[in-house]
Amino acid sequence: MTYTRVNQLPEVPDRQPTFLAIGSFDGVHLGHREVIQDMVYAAHSQDARAAVLTFFPHPKRVLLHTEGPYYITRLDDRVALLADLGVDLIITHPFNDEVRQTRAADFVAQLLHFLDMRQLWGGNFAFGYKREGDVPFLRRLGQEKGFTVELVESMVEVNGDWVSSSRIRRCLHEGNIVDVNACLGRPYHVTGEVVVGDQRGRTIGFPTANVDAWTEQLLPANGVYATYAWVGQTRYLAATNVGVRPTINGGNVTVEAHLLDFNGDLYGRELRVEFIDHLRTEQKFSGLEALKTQIQKDVAAIRDRLR
């Protein structure tokens, strides 16, 4: 899929009739996809450009000063997922103090100037200084400036509850990866370079790839997961531990994947780990032999579940 990515509005290469969806779209979950797919279809059926403006960092990072891991996906993954939905132009617009102080009418003026915006799509959103640009405000402004506001309520339900980014974050905290994946419509994943760890797994016959995950990505609760690990275009079954490895003195939270039936050197390569199911919580064993026995059971369980 061919698309254009820019980091801010003045970088948009050409001005043409554009339908635009605005939002954070962290995770690009089923609810986000519903809105964007409708927008893309409407735009292309009227020979208009389908565009998404997604803020980074997340506005809550700036407005609420949230700390610690927060994001469901890396920005590059978010862009790729949006592009897969047929979006022609993706603007990863910075959200900073300057943007938060911009009046809604002034921001709309920029959208009209740089994009030739004809339709503005989203849920029950608001933007601009003190969120003054709510739907009624934007519709009044649209009558003056020649654009319409398409309000699409994301009403996707999974397992008896509405899909939302906050629900996905809560399920990640709980280690409920099955519900996370149901809301995303795909496996939750972590991608990073394989870096050198303490190599303790080799001593018990279960070498692991230590994935240098993005520190701002929200990881599933500590535990052992049935996963798929992608090495280039090849997929392997993998037992992945998220946690501090209490049996071997612990430390910072790491993502370590033991790839089943893999032989080779992964150091320096990018590894994509897709989480499929939660096997057990992380626990401290009496020693390395006890840990080895449990890992053998984990591997057998993963072969059974992902067969």
Phi and psi in degrees as GROMACS dihedral restraints (atoms count N, CA, C in turn):
[ dihedral_restraints ]
;  ai    aj    ak    al  type     phi  dphi    fc
    3     4     5     6     1   -87.1    20    10
    4     5     6     7     1   129.1    20    10
    6     7     8     9     1  -150.0    20    10
    7     8     9    10     1   165.6    20    10
    9    10    11    12     1  -114.7    20    10
   10    11    12    13     1   135.4    20    10
   12    13    14    15     1  -120.3    20    10
   13    14    15    16     1   130.8    20    10
   15    16    17    18     1  -132.3    20    10
   16    17    18    19     1   162.3    20    10
   18    19    20    21     1   -96.0    20    10
   19    20    21    22     1   -13.8    20    10
   21    22    23    24     1  -162.0    20    10
   22    23    24    25     1   164.3    20    10
   24    25    26    27     1   -57.6    20    10
   25    26    27    28     1   -43.6    20    10
   27    28    29    30     1   -61.7    20    10
   28    29    30    31     1   -14.1    20    10
   30    31    32    33     1   -86.6    20    10
   31    32    33    34     1    -5.3    20    10
   33    34    35    36     1   -61.3    20    10
   34    35    36    37     1   124.8    20    10
   36    37    38    39     1   -71.5    20    10
   37    38    39    40     1   -26.9    20    10
   39    40    41    42     1  -149.3    20    10
   40    41    42    43     1   153.7    20    10
   42    43    44    45     1  -102.0    20    10
   43    44    45    46     1   122.1    20    10
   45    46    47    48     1  -153.9    20    10
   46    47    48    49     1   160.1    20    10
   48    49    50    51     1   -52.0    20    10
   49    50    51    52     1   126.2    20    10
   51    52    53    54     1  -134.7    20    10
   52    53    54    55     1   134.9    20    10
   54    55    56    57     1   -99.1    20    10
   55    56    57    58     1   131.8    20    10
   57    58    59    60     1  -127.6    20    10
   58    59    60    61     1   132.6    20    10
   60    61    62    63     1  -108.7    20    10
   61    62    63    64     1   132.5    20    10
   63    64    65    66     1  -116.2    20    10
   64    65    66    67     1   135.4    20    10
   66    67    68    69     1   171.3    20    10
   67    68    69    70     1   170.6    20    10
   69    70    71    72     1   -75.1    20    10
   70    71    72    73     1   -41.0    20    10
   72    73    74    75     1    54.7    20    10
   73    74    75    76     1    33.9    20    10
   75    76    77    78     1   -67.6    20    10
   76    77    78    79     1   122.2    20    10
   78    79    80    81     1    97.6    20    10
   79    80    81    82     1   -27.4    20    10
   81    82    83    84     1    45.4    20    10
   82    83    84    85     1    58.0    20    10
   84    85    86    87     1   -79.2    20    10
   85    86    87    88     1  -176.5    20    10
   87    88    89    90     1   -59.7    20    10
   88    89    90    91     1   -36.5    20    10
   90    91    92    93     1   -66.2    20    10
   91    92    93    94     1   -43.9    20    10
   93    94    95    96     1   -59.9    20    10
   94    95    96    97     1   -44.1    20    10
   96    97    98    99     1   -62.3    20    10
   97    98    99   100     1   -36.8    20    10
   99   100   101   102     1   -61.3    20    10
  100   101   102   103     1   -46.6    20    10
  102   103   104   105     1   -63.1    20    10
  103   104   105   106     1   -47.9    20    10
  105   106   107   108     1   -70.2    20    10
  106   107   108   109     1   -39.1    20    10
  108   109   110   111     1   -64.1    20    10
  109   110   111   112     1   -39.5    20    10
  111   112   113   114     1   -62.8    20    10
  112   113   114   115     1   -41.8    20    10
  114   115   116   117     1   -65.1    20    10
  115   116   117   118     1   -44.0    20    10
  117   118   119   120     1   -61.5    20    10
  118   119   120   121     1   -44.4    20    10
  120   121   122   123     1   -61.7    20    10
  121   122   123   124     1   -45.4    20    10
  123   124   125   126     1   -63.2    20    10
  124   125   126   127     1   -42.5    20    10
  126   127   128   129     1   -64.3    20    10
  127   128   129   130     1   -49.6    20    10
  129   130   131   132     1   -68.9    20    10
  130   131   132   133     1   -29.8    20    10
  132   133   134   135     1   -70.7    20    10
  133   134   135   136     1   -17.1    20    10
  135   136   137   138     1  -114.2    20    10
  136   137   138   139     1    20.5    20    10
  138   139   140   141     1    56.5    20    10
  139   140   141   142     1    36.3    20    10
  141   142   143   144     1  -109.4    20    10
  142   143   144   145     1   163.6    20    10
  144   145   146   147     1   -82.9    20    10
  145   146   147   148     1   136.6    20    10
  147   148   149   150     1   -97.4    20    10
  148   149   150   151     1   119.7    20    10
  150   151   152   153     1  -129.7    20    10
  151   152   153   154     1   151.6    20    10
  153   154   155   156     1  -127.6    20    10
  154   155   156   157     1   132.6    20    10
  156   157   158   159     1  -110.2    20    10
  157   158   159   160     1   113.8    20    10
  159   160   161   162     1  -118.0    20    10
  160   161   162   163     1   132.5    20    10
  162   163   164   165     1   -84.5    20    10
  163   164   165   166     1   141.7    20    10
  165   166   167   168     1  -148.4    20    10
  166   167   168   169     1   127.3    20    10
  168   169   170   171     1   -67.9    20    10
  169   170   171   172     1   168.0    20    10
  171   172   173   174     1   -58.7    20    10
  172   173   174   175     1   134.9    20    10
  174   175   176   177     1   -51.6    20    10
  175   176   177   178     1   -33.4    20    10
  177   178   179   180     1   -66.8    20    10
  178   179   180   181     1   -26.7    20    10
  180   181   182   183     1   -62.8    20    10
  181   182   183   184     1   -36.0    20    10
  183   184   185   186     1   -87.7    20    10
  184   185   186   187     1   -43.9    20    10
  186   187   188   189     1   -77.3    20    10
  187   188   189   190     1   -37.6    20    10
  189   190   191   192     1  -107.0    20    10
  190   191   192   193     1    -2.3    20    10
  192   193   194   195     1    55.2    20    10
  193   194   195   196     1    41.9    20    10
  195   196   197   198     1   -66.7    20    10
  196   197   198   199     1   144.4    20    10
  198   199   200   201     1  -124.4    20    10
  199   200   201   202     1   164.3    20    10
  201   202   203   204     1    82.8    20    10
  202   203   204   205     1   176.2    20    10
  204   205   206   207     1   -57.6    20    10
  205   206   207   208     1   136.7    20    10
  207   208   209   210     1  -141.4    20    10
  208   209   210   211     1   -36.5    20    10
  210   211   212   213     1   -78.2    20    10
  211   212   213   214     1   145.9    20    10
  213   214   215   216     1   -82.6    20    10
  214   215   216   217     1   -35.0    20    10
  216   217   218   219     1  -135.0    20    10
  217   218   219   220     1   155.0    20    10
  219   220   221   222     1   -68.9    20    10
  220   221   222   223     1   155.6    20    10
  222   223   224   225     1   -60.1    20    10
  223   224   225   226     1   -43.1    20    10
  225   226   227   228     1   -61.8    20    10
  226   227   228   229     1   -37.0    20    10
  228   229   230   231     1   -68.1    20    10
  229   230   231   232     1   -38.8    20    10
  231   232   233   234     1   -59.4    20    10
  232   233   234   235     1   -45.3    20    10
  234   235   236   237     1   -61.5    20    10
  235   236   237   238     1   -44.8    20    10
  237   238   239   240     1   -62.3    20    10
  238   239   240   241     1   -40.0    20    10
  240   241   242   243     1   -66.7    20    10
  241   242   243   244     1   -39.5    20    10
  243   244   245   246     1   -64.9    20    10
  244   245   246   247     1   -41.8    20    10
  246   247   248   249     1   -62.4    20    10
  247   248   249   250     1   -36.4    20    10
  249   250   251   252     1   -63.2    20    10
  250   251   252   253     1   -20.5    20    10
  252   253   254   255     1   -86.2    20    10
  253   254   255   256     1     1.8    20    10
  255   256   257   258     1    95.2    20    10
  256   257   258   259     1    12.0    20    10
  258   259   260   261     1   -70.5    20    10
  259   260   261   262     1   135.3    20    10
  261   262   263   264     1   -87.4    20    10
  262   263   264   265     1   -34.3    20    10
  264   265   266   267     1  -134.4    20    10
  265   266   267   268     1   128.5    20    10
  267   268   269   270     1  -123.5    20    10
  268   269   270   271     1   122.9    20    10
  270   271   272   273     1  -111.2    20    10
  271   272   273   274     1   111.8    20    10
  273   274   275   276     1   -93.2    20    10
  274   275   276   277     1    75.9    20    10
  276   277   278   279     1   -75.2    20    10
  277   278   279   280     1   134.0    20    10
  279   280   281   282     1   -67.6    20    10
  280   281   282   283     1   142.1    20    10
  282   283   284   285     1  -112.8    20    10
  283   284   285   286     1   110.6    20    10
  285   286   287   288     1  -139.4    20    10
  286   287   288   289     1  -172.5    20    10
  288   289   290   291     1   -62.4    20    10
  289   290   291   292     1   -35.4    20    10
  291   292   293   294     1   -63.5    20    10
  292   293   294   295     1   -44.1    20    10
  294   295   296   297     1   -67.4    20    10
  295   296   297   298     1   -42.0    20    10
  297   298   299   300     1   -65.3    20    10
  298   299   300   301     1   -23.6    20    10
  300   301   302   303     1   -90.7    20    10
  301   302   303   304     1    -5.6    20    10
  303   304   305   306     1   -73.9    20    10
  304   305   306   307     1   130.3    20    10
  306   307   308   309     1   -68.3    20    10
  307   308   309   310     1   148.0    20    10
  309   310   311   312     1   -58.6    20    10
  310   311   312   313     1   -42.1    20    10
  312   313   314   315     1   -63.3    20    10
  313   314   315   316     1   -36.3    20    10
  315   316   317   318     1   -69.4    20    10
  316   317   318   319     1   -38.0    20    10
  318   319   320   321     1   -67.9    20    10
  319   320   321   322     1   -41.0    20    10
  321   322   323   324     1   -61.8    20    10
  322   323   324   325     1   -38.5    20    10
  324   325   326   327     1   -59.4    20    10
  325   326   327   328     1   -37.6    20    10
  327   328   329   330     1   -66.6    20    10
  328   329   330   331     1   -40.7    20    10
  330   331   332   333     1   -62.3    20    10
  331   332   333   334     1   -40.6    20    10
  333   334   335   336     1   -68.8    20    10
  334   335   336   337     1   -40.3    20    10
  336   337   338   339     1   -69.2    20    10
  337   338   339   340     1   -47.3    20    10
  339   340   341   342     1   -86.7    20    10
  340   341   342   343     1   -24.9    20    10
  342   343   344   345     1  -113.0    20    10
  343   344   345   346     1   -23.8    20    10
  345   346   347   348     1    59.5    20    10
  346   347   348   349     1    54.2    20    10
  348   349   350   351     1   -65.6    20    10
  349   350   351   352     1   128.2    20    10
  351   352   353   354     1  -107.2    20    10
  352   353   354   355     1   -32.8    20    10
  354   355   356   357     1  -136.9    20    10
  355   356   357   358     1   141.9    20    10
  357   358   359   360     1  -116.6    20    10
  358   359   360   361     1   120.8    20    10
  360   361   362   363     1  -112.1    20    10
  361   362   363   364     1   149.2    20    10
  363   364   365   366     1   168.1    20    10
  364   365   366   367     1  -178.7    20    10
  366   367   368   369     1   -84.6    20    10
  367   368   369   370     1  -149.9    20    10
  369   370   371   372     1   -81.0    20    10
  370   371   372   373     1    70.7    20    10
  372   373   374   375     1   -98.9    20    10
  373   374   375   376     1   169.8    20    10
  375   376   377   378     1  -154.2    20    10
  376   377   378   379     1   142.7    20    10
  378   379   380   381     1  -144.3    20    10
  379   380   381   382     1   176.1    20    10
  381   382   383   384     1    92.6    20    10
  382   383   384   385     1   176.2    20    10
  384   385   386   387     1   -54.7    20    10
  385   386   387   388     1   122.8    20    10
  387   388   389   390     1    54.9    20    10
  388   389   390   391     1    30.4    20    10
  390   391   392   393     1    55.6    20    10
  391   392   393   394     1    36.5    20    10
  393   394   395   396     1   -71.5    20    10
  394   395   396   397     1   -22.0    20    10
  396   397   398   399     1   -83.9    20    10
  397   398   399   400     1    64.6    20    10
  399   400   401   402     1   -83.9    20    10
  400   401   402   403     1   179.7    20    10
  402   403   404   405     1   -60.6    20    10
  403   404   405   406     1   -48.0    20    10
  405   406   407   408     1   -58.0    20    10
  406   407   408   409     1   -42.7    20    10
  408   409   410   411     1   -60.7    20    10
  409   410   411   412     1   -46.7    20    10
  411   412   413   414     1   -66.5    20    10
  412   413   414   415     1   -36.2    20    10
  414   415   416   417     1   -67.8    20    10
  415   416   417   418     1   -38.7    20    10
  417   418   419   420     1   -64.5    20    10
  418   419   420   421     1   -42.6    20    10
  420   421   422   423     1   -66.2    20    10
  421   422   423   424     1   -36.2    20    10
  423   424   425   426     1   -63.8    20    10
  424   425   426   427     1   -35.6    20    10
  426   427   428   429     1   -63.4    20    10
  427   428   429   430     1   -33.2    20    10
  429   430   431   432     1   -78.2    20    10
  430   431   432   433     1   -38.3    20    10
  432   433   434   435     1  -102.7    20    10
  433   434   435   436     1    -7.7    20    10
  435   436   437   438     1    91.1    20    10
  436   437   438   439     1    31.7    20    10
  438   439   440   441     1  -133.2    20    10
  439   440   441   442     1   160.1    20    10
  441   442   443   444     1  -114.3    20    10
  442   443   444   445     1   158.3    20    10
  444   445   446   447     1  -111.7    20    10
  445   446   447   448     1   121.8    20    10
  447   448   449   450     1  -104.7    20    10
  448   449   450   451     1   103.7    20    10
  450   451   452   453     1   -89.0    20    10
  451   452   453   454     1   116.0    20    10
  453   454   455   456     1  -119.4    20    10
  454   455   456   457     1   108.4    20    10
  456   457   458   459     1   -75.3    20    10
  457   458   459   460     1   126.1    20    10
  459   460   461   462     1   -77.1    20    10
  460   461   462   463     1   104.0    20    10
  462   463   464   465     1  -119.3    20    10
  463   464   465   466     1    45.6    20    10
  465   466   467   468     1   -87.8    20    10
  466   467   468   469     1   127.1    20    10
  468   469   470   471     1  -113.0    20    10
  469   470   471   472     1   133.3    20    10
  471   472   473   474     1  -132.3    20    10
  472   473   474   475     1   126.6    20    10
  474   475   476   477     1    53.2    20    10
  475   476   477   478     1    40.2    20    10
  477   478   479   480     1    82.8    20    10
  478   479   480   481     1     9.9    20    10
  480   481   482   483     1  -144.7    20    10
  481   482   483   484     1   156.4    20    10
  483   484   485   486     1   -74.0    20    10
  484   485   486   487     1   144.2    20    10
  486   487   488   489     1   -78.5    20    10
  487   488   489   490     1   133.3    20    10
  489   490   491   492     1  -156.8    20    10
  490   491   492   493     1   160.1    20    10
  492   493   494   495     1   -64.8    20    10
  493   494   495   496     1   -37.0    20    10
  495   496   497   498     1   -64.8    20    10
  496   497   498   499     1   -37.6    20    10
  498   499   500   501     1   -64.2    20    10
  499   500   501   502     1   -42.2    20    10
  501   502   503   504     1   -63.4    20    10
  502   503   504   505     1   -41.8    20    10
  504   505   506   507     1   -63.3    20    10
  505   506   507   508     1   -40.7    20    10
  507   508   509   510     1   -63.0    20    10
  508   509   510   511     1   -42.7    20    10
  510   511   512   513     1   -67.8    20    10
  511   512   513   514     1   -33.6    20    10
  513   514   515   516     1   -63.8    20    10
  514   515   516   517     1   -43.3    20    10
  516   517   518   519     1   -58.4    20    10
  517   518   519   520     1   -34.5    20    10
  519   520   521   522     1   -85.7    20    10
  520   521   522   523     1   -10.1    20    10
  522   523   524   525     1    77.3    20    10
  523   524   525   526     1    15.1    20    10
  525   526   527   528     1   -84.9    20    10
  526   527   528   529     1    73.4    20    10
  528   529   530   531     1   -70.9    20    10
  529   530   531   532     1   -26.0    20    10
  531   532   533   534     1   -64.1    20    10
  532   533   534   535     1   -43.4    20    10
  534   535   536   537     1   -69.2    20    10
  535   536   537   538     1   -38.9    20    10
  537   538   539   540     1   -55.6    20    10
  538   539   540   541     1   -49.6    20    10
  540   541   542   543     1   -66.2    20    10
  541   542   543   544     1   -34.8    20    10
  543   544   545   546     1   -64.2    20    10
  544   545   546   547     1   -38.7    20    10
  546   547   548   549     1   -73.7    20    10
  547   548   549   550     1   -34.2    20    10
  549   550   551   552     1   -76.9    20    10
  550   551   552   553     1   -29.0    20    10
  552   553   554   555     1    78.8    20    10
  553   554   555   556     1    17.4    20    10
  555   556   557   558     1  -169.3    20    10
  556   557   558   559     1   167.7    20    10
  558   559   560   561     1   -70.1    20    10
  559   560   561   562     1   135.7    20    10
  561   562   563   564     1   -64.1    20    10
  562   563   564   565     1   141.2    20    10
  564   565   566   567     1  -140.5    20    10
  565   566   567   568     1   157.8    20    10
  567   568   569   570     1  -124.9    20    10
  568   569   570   571     1   133.6    20    10
  570   571   572   573     1  -125.9    20    10
  571   572   573   574     1   138.4    20    10
  573   574   575   576     1  -174.4    20    10
  574   575   576   577     1   168.5    20    10
  576   577   578   579     1   -74.3    20    10
  577   578   579   580     1   143.3    20    10
  579   580   581   582     1   -80.6    20    10
  580   581   582   583     1   121.0    20    10
  582   583   584   585     1  -116.5    20    10
  583   584   585   586     1   164.7    20    10
  585   586   587   588     1   -72.5    20    10
  586   587   588   589     1   127.9    20    10
  588   589   590   591     1  -105.9    20    10
  589   590   591   592     1  -150.1    20    10
  591   592   593   594     1   -86.8    20    10
  592   593   594   595     1    -3.7    20    10
  594   595   596   597     1    59.0    20    10
  595   596   597   598     1    25.6    20    10
  597   598   599   600     1   -69.8    20    10
  598   599   600   601     1   -30.8    20    10
  600   601   602   603     1   -62.1    20    10
  601   602   603   604     1   -30.4    20    10
  603   604   605   606     1   -62.4    20    10
  604   605   606   607     1   -32.5    20    10
  606   607   608   609     1   -70.2    20    10
  607   608   609   610     1   -18.5    20    10
  609   610   611   612     1  -114.0    20    10
  610   611   612   613     1    12.9    20    10
  612   613   614   615     1    85.7    20    10
  613   614   615   616     1    11.4    20    10
  615   616   617   618     1  -131.6    20    10
  616   617   618   619     1    74.4    20    10
  618   619   620   621     1   -63.7    20    10
  619   620   621   622     1   142.6    20    10
  621   622   623   624     1  -122.7    20    10
  622   623   624   625     1   151.5    20    10
  624   625   626   627     1   -97.0    20    10
  625   626   627   628     1   118.6    20    10
  627   628   629   630     1   -87.1    20    10
  628   629   630   631     1   108.9    20    10
  630   631   632   633     1   -89.1    20    10
  631   632   633   634     1   124.0    20    10
  633   634   635   636     1   -81.4    20    10
  634   635   636   637     1    78.8    20    10
  636   637   638   639     1   -72.0    20    10
  637   638   639   640     1   152.5    20    10
  639   640   641   642     1   -60.8    20    10
  640   641   642   643     1   127.6    20    10
  642   643   644   645     1   -66.6    20    10
  643   644   645   646     1   -18.7    20    10
  645   646   647   648     1   -94.7    20    10
  646   647   648   649     1    -1.2    20    10
  648   649   650   651     1   -83.5    20    10
  649   650   651   652     1   134.9    20    10
  651   652   653   654     1   -77.7    20    10
  652   653   654   655     1   118.0    20    10
  654   655   656   657     1   -90.7    20    10
  655   656   657   658     1   157.6    20    10
  657   658   659   660     1   -62.3    20    10
  658   659   660   661     1   161.5    20    10
  660   661   662   663     1   -54.7    20    10
  661   662   663   664     1   149.7    20    10
  663   664   665   666     1   -53.8    20    10
  664   665   666   667     1   135.1    20    10
  666   667   668   669     1   162.9    20    10
  667   668   669   670     1  -174.5    20    10
  669   670   671   672     1  -110.1    20    10
  670   671   672   673     1   134.3    20    10
  672   673   674   675     1  -127.5    20    10
  673   674   675   676     1   146.1    20    10
  675   676   677   678     1   -79.9    20    10
  676   677   678   679     1   122.8    20    10
  678   679   680   681     1  -137.8    20    10
  679   680   681   682     1   166.4    20    10
  681   682   683   684     1  -109.6    20    10
  682   683   684   685     1   139.2    20    10
  684   685   686   687     1  -118.4    20    10
  685   686   687   688     1   126.6    20    10
  687   688   689   690     1  -100.4    20    10
  688   689   690   691     1   122.2    20    10
  690   691   692   693     1  -110.0    20    10
  691   692   693   694     1   101.0    20    10
  693   694   695   696     1    62.9    20    10
  694   695   696   697     1  -123.8    20    10
  696   697   698   699     1   -99.1    20    10
  697   698   699   700     1     8.8    20    10
  699   700   701   702     1  -105.7    20    10
  700   701   702   703     1   132.0    20    10
  702   703   704   705     1  -105.8    20    10
  703   704   705   706     1   135.6    20    10
  705   706   707   708     1  -123.9    20    10
  706   707   708   709     1   147.4    20    10
  708   709   710   711     1   -67.9    20    10
  709   710   711   712     1   145.9    20    10
  711   712   713   714     1  -149.7    20    10
  712   713   714   715     1   144.7    20    10
  714   715   716   717     1   -99.1    20    10
  715   716   717   718     1   118.7    20    10
  717   718   719   720     1  -118.8    20    10
  718   719   720   721     1   127.6    20    10
  720   721   722   723     1  -103.0    20    10
  721   722   723   724     1   128.0    20    10
  723   724   725   726     1  -110.4    20    10
  724   725   726   727     1   119.9    20    10
  726   727   728   729     1   157.0    20    10
  727   728   729   730     1  -160.2    20    10
  729   730   731   732     1  -109.2    20    10
  730   731   732   733     1     3.9    20    10
  732   733   734   735     1    53.5    20    10
  733   734   735   736     1    65.8    20    10
  735   736   737   738     1   -64.2    20    10
  736   737   738   739     1   -25.4    20    10
  738   739   740   741     1   -68.3    20    10
  739   740   741   742     1   -27.4    20    10
  741   742   743   744     1  -117.9    20    10
  742   743   744   745     1    48.7    20    10
  744   745   746   747     1    80.5    20    10
  745   746   747   748     1    -5.0    20    10
  747   748   749   750     1    66.7    20    10
  748   749   750   751     1  -162.6    20    10
  750   751   752   753     1   145.2    20    10
  751   752   753   754     1  -147.9    20    10
  753   754   755   756     1   -73.5    20    10
  754   755   756   757     1   159.0    20    10
  756   757   758   759     1   -66.9    20    10
  757   758   759   760     1   130.4    20    10
  759   760   761   762     1  -128.0    20    10
  760   761   762   763     1   162.7    20    10
  762   763   764   765     1  -116.6    20    10
  763   764   765   766     1   111.6    20    10
  765   766   767   768     1  -125.1    20    10
  766   767   768   769     1   123.6    20    10
  768   769   770   771     1  -113.3    20    10
  769   770   771   772     1   128.2    20    10
  771   772   773   774     1   -99.1    20    10
  772   773   774   775     1   111.6    20    10
  774   775   776   777     1   -83.7    20    10
  775   776   777   778     1   123.0    20    10
  777   778   779   780     1   -75.1    20    10
  778   779   780   781     1   136.3    20    10
  780   781   782   783     1    63.2    20    10
  781   782   783   784     1    30.1    20    10
  783   784   785   786     1  -113.8    20    10
  784   785   786   787     1   135.9    20    10
  786   787   788   789     1  -130.3    20    10
  787   788   789   790     1   125.3    20    10
  789   790   791   792     1   154.0    20    10
  790   791   792   793     1   179.4    20    10
  792   793   794   795     1  -105.0    20    10
  793   794   795   796     1   123.3    20    10
  795   796   797   798     1  -105.1    20    10
  796   797   798   799     1    -6.4    20    10
  798   799   800   801     1   -57.6    20    10
  799   800   801   802     1   131.2    20    10
  801   802   803   804     1    85.4    20    10
  802   803   804   805     1    -8.7    20    10
  804   805   806   807     1   -93.5    20    10
  805   806   807   808     1   155.7    20    10
  807   808   809   810     1   -85.7    20    10
  808   809   810   811     1   134.5    20    10
  810   811   812   813     1  -123.0    20    10
  811   812   813   814     1   132.8    20    10
  813   814   815   816     1  -109.3    20    10
  814   815   816   817     1   120.6    20    10
  816   817   818   819     1  -111.3    20    10
  817   818   819   820     1   119.4    20    10
  819   820   821   822     1  -102.5    20    10
  820   821   822   823     1   123.3    20    10
  822   823   824   825     1   -88.9    20    10
  823   824   825   826     1   126.3    20    10
  825   826   827   828     1  -111.1    20    10
  826   827   828   829     1   -44.0    20    10
  828   829   830   831     1  -153.2    20    10
  829   830   831   832     1   152.0    20    10
  831   832   833   834     1   -92.1    20    10
  832   833   834   835     1   126.6    20    10
  834   835   836   837     1   -92.4    20    10
  835   836   837   838     1   -51.6    20    10
  837   838   839   840     1  -162.9    20    10
  838   839   840   841     1   163.8    20    10
  840   841   842   843     1   -76.0    20    10
  841   842   843   844     1   159.3    20    10
  843   844   845   846     1   -72.0    20    10
  844   845   846   847     1   138.7    20    10
  846   847   848   849     1  -143.6    20    10
  847   848   849   850     1   159.9    20    10
  849   850   851   852     1   -96.8    20    10
  850   851   852   853     1   130.1    20    10
  852   853   854   855     1  -103.8    20    10
  853   854   855   856     1   165.6    20    10
  855   856   857   858     1   -69.3    20    10
  856   857   858   859     1   -20.9    20    10
  858   859   860   861     1  -179.2    20    10
  859   860   861   862     1  -177.7    20    10
  861   862   863   864     1   -67.4    20    10
  862   863   864   865     1   -31.7    20    10
  864   865   866   867     1   -66.3    20    10
  865   866   867   868     1   -41.5    20    10
  867   868   869   870     1   -65.2    20    10
  868   869   870   871     1   -39.7    20    10
  870   871   872   873     1   -63.0    20    10
  871   872   873   874     1   -43.1    20    10
  873   874   875   876     1   -60.4    20    10
  874   875   876   877     1   -42.8    20    10
  876   877   878   879     1   -61.1    20    10
  877   878   879   880     1   -42.1    20    10
  879   880   881   882     1   -67.7    20    10
  880   881   882   883     1   -39.4    20    10
  882   883   884   885     1   -63.5    20    10
  883   884   885   886     1   -37.6    20    10
  885   886   887   888     1   -59.4    20    10
  886   887   888   889     1   -40.8    20    10
  888   889   890   891     1   -66.8    20    10
  889   890   891   892     1   -39.3    20    10
  891   892   893   894     1   -62.0    20    10
  892   893   894   895     1   -44.6    20    10
  894   895   896   897     1   -62.4    20    10
  895   896   897   898     1   -42.5    20    10
  897   898   899   900     1   -63.1    20    10
  898   899   900   901     1   -41.0    20    10
  900   901   902   903     1   -65.6    20    10
  901   902   903   904     1   -38.3    20    10
  903   904   905   906     1   -67.9    20    10
  904   905   906   907     1   -42.5    20    10
  906   907   908   909     1   -58.1    20    10
  907   908   909   910     1   -38.6    20    10
  909   910   911   912     1   -69.6    20    10
  910   911   912   913     1   -44.4    20    10
  912   913   914   915     1   -74.0    20    10
  913   914   915   916     1   -34.6    20    10
  915   916   917   918     1  -104.4    20    10
  916   917   918   919     1    16.2    20    10
